Amino acid sequence: MEKEPQRQSQVDDQLMYLEASSKMLHEGIDRLFDRLAGVLRPPELSPAAEEVETELVHLAKRIKGYGDSVKSAAYRVEDILNRLEL
């Protein structure tokens, strides 16, 4: 009897899609930053707030990681807009 190949779950497929999309977003922000670097003020340093980590199950950790990545991208875009000298 042949063993059926293991299927990838829809959740895993969508998490991989989310990861690839997040990576594409960050790469685009990197290119934008590089193109605008000559007209950006230096960044203003601010103290980072510490977050208390709660224990999450594996899937929740992955989802939170992608959410953190998107949040980071939003902060990067906001930083570029705030420092832009045009």
C-alpha positions in Angstrom: 0.0 0.0 0.0 1.4 3.4 -1.0 1.6 6.1 1.5 -0.2 9.3 0.4 2.0 12.4 0.2 1.5 14.7 3.1 -0.6 17.7 2.2 0.3 21.1 3.2 -2.5 22.7 5.3 -4.3 25.8 4.0 -3.2 27.6 7.2 0.5 26.8 6.4 -0.1 27.9 2.8 -1.5 31.3 3.9 1.2 31.8 6.5 3.8 31.3 3.9 2.0 33.8 1.6 1.8 36.3 4.5 5.6 35.8 5.1 6.4 36.4 1.4 4.1 39.4 1.2 5.7 41.0 4.3 9.2 40.4 2.9 8.1 42.0 -0.4 6.8 45.1 1.6 10.0 45.5 3.6 12.1 45.2 0.4 10.0 47.9 -1.2 10.5 50.1 1.8 14.2 49.5 1.7 14.3 50.6 -2.0 12.2 53.7 -1.1 14.5 54.6 1.7 17.6 54.2 -0.5 16.1 56.5 -3.2 15.1 59.2 -0.6 18.2 58.9 1.7 19.6 62.2 0.3 16.5 64.2 1.4 15.9 62.6 4.8 16.8 64.3 8.1 18.7 62.1 10.5 16.4 60.0 12.7 15.4 61.2 16.1 16.3 58.7 18.8 13.6 57.9 21.3 13.6 55.4 24.2 12.1 52.1 23.3 9.2 50.9 25.4 9.6 47.4 26.7 6.8 44.9 26.0 6.0 42.1 28.3 5.8 38.8 26.3 3.0 36.4 27.0 3.4 32.7 26.3 1.8 31.8 22.9 1.2 28.6 21.1 3.3 28.0 18.0 0.7 29.2 15.5 -0.1 32.3 17.5 3.6 33.1 17.7 3.9 32.8 13.9 0.9 35.1 13.4 2.2 37.6 15.9 5.6 37.6 14.2 4.0 38.5 10.9 1.8 41.1 12.6 5.0 42.6 14.2 6.6 42.7 10.8 3.7 44.6 9.3 3.7 47.0 12.2 7.5 47.5 11.7 6.9 48.3 8.1 4.2 50.9 9.0 6.6 52.5 11.5 9.3 52.6 8.8 7.0 54.4 6.3 5.9 56.8 9.0 9.6 57.5 9.9 10.4 58.2 6.2 7.4 60.6 5.9 8.4 62.4 9.1 12.0 62.9 8.0 11.4 63.8 4.4 12.7 67.3 3.5 10.6 67.7 0.4 
